[in-house]
Amino acid sequence: MKVNRLLTIFSILSITLYTFAAHADKTKVLFVAGKKSHGYFAHEHNAGSLLLAKSLNSSGLEFDASVYHNPENSGWPQDKSLLEGIKAVVIYCDGGEKHVANNHVGTIDALQAKGVGVGCLHYGVETVDGAPGDAFLRWIGAYYQLYKSVNPHWTPEFEKLPDHPVANGVEPFSINDEWYFNMRFRKGMEGVTPILSAVPPIDLLPEKDHHHNSTPDGRAAVARRDLQHVMWVSENENGSRGFGFTGGHWHDNWLDDNLRKVVLNAIGWIAKKEIPQDGIPSITPTLEELKRNQDYPPNPSKIREDRYADIRRKK
């Protein structure tokens, strides 16, 4: 009887240790999703983060991705245990003075010093000058600078992609989004590699000055026909990695396999995961999946049926 009991205990311990070891071997990624923002199917920080986390966890590449989202108290995670063992943190939130990272520079610096990668999506690339802006330069190599950068909706043609793991498996593509540009980069682009770049149309920005929509510096860059980088990655002095992705306004754009893949690749790369030659695989979400976890009540007028038809035609 004692032998059977010992064998049972040994079996339970073995299963527990095996489960713990298997979980520990996974690459832990934490998404920090900000509060609701722009209405149904736009700036869907939580729904977009959940979709990307699911894609990572279903990729077969041993990810353990989770999402922190607190509608009642949005912001940086207060439970420090959520940050334990993470290899990357991905921030999808409103920016500027509202950015969830602004008051937690020291905490994120400490994570980055341990090699934790930092990624920012869409409005999450915008912060304020001073300590937060300097931190973004350290973490991701650039940021959206008020009165310099601009945020128009346009359809860039991403015709050439770099020889970089984040571009693995990504084909040239074009898609309409609120692609920010004229970012403030590190001096000399040190350690920064552009991933998605295009030249904006000459008539894209209105002539009237606006702190977001049209800045003198932004208009001058367009007039010069400067190549604009709307997604980039950074290799940092302390050995950590970062990325900024300025798309992600329209929730339905996650349907696009190339757009989704380049972001998944970037998340894996900043977590120091080896990216497959064909990129991180994921299944194209359905419209019903896109409708889940929305911050706002359903609004059929925001469902762009032509958008889905356009993406399906390209497949």
C-alpha positions, 0 to 999 in steps of 0.5 A: 500500500505504501509503495502504491502511495509513493508511486502515486505521489511520484507520478503527481510530482513528475506531471507537475514538474513537467507541466511547470518546465513546459510552461517555463520554456515558453516565451512569455509576452505581456500586452498592455491594452489601454482604455477605450478610445475611438469608438467601435472597430477603431483603436480597439486596444483590448480586442486587438491585443487579444487577437494578436496574443491568440495568434502567438499562442496558436502559432506552435512556437511556444509562446505564452502571451497574455493581455492586461486590460482593466477597464475600471483602472486602465494603465500600467499593471499594478500587479508586479507578478504579471511582469515576472519572466516576461521577454517582451511587453507590447503596449497598445493604448492612447498616446501623448499625455495619456500614454500608460508608460509616461509615469512608469519610465523607471519600471520599464527601464528596469525591465529593458535592462534585463533584456525585455523587449518593448513594442508599441502599436499605433497611438502607443508610439506617441508620447511627450517630450522630456523623460518619456520621449527620451525613454522611447528613444532608448526603448524603441528608437523613435516616437511620434513627436507632437508638432513634428509628426503627422497622422494622416489616413493614407494607403502606402505601397510597401514595395520593398522589405528589408532583409531582416527577420521581422520581414520573414514571410511578408510579401509586398502589400498595400493597405489603408490605415492611419499611418503616422510618419515624420517620427523623431528617430534616434540621432543618425538612426543608430541601431534602428532598421526601417521595416515598412516604408513608403513615400506619401502622396504630395497632396496628402497633408492639408496646408493649414497647421495642426498639431497632429494633422499637418505640421510645417515639418511634415509638409516639408518632408512630403514636399522633399519626397522623403521616404517615410518609415511607418514601422521600424525595429531597434537594437539597443545599447543594453542588448534589448530590442524594440519596435514601433508600428504606427498602423492599427487604427482600423480593427478590421485591418488585422484581417490582412495576413501580411500586416498581421504577420509583420507585427507578430514577427516583430513581437517575436523578434523583440522577445529574442525568438528565432523567427521562421523563414516564412514568418510566424504563422497565424490563421486569418480571423473571421468577421465574427472573431473580429467582433469579439471583445469590443470596447463599444456596443455593436455599430453596424455602420462601422462594419466596412464590408467592402474592406473584407471583400477587398482583402478576400480578392487579394488572397 
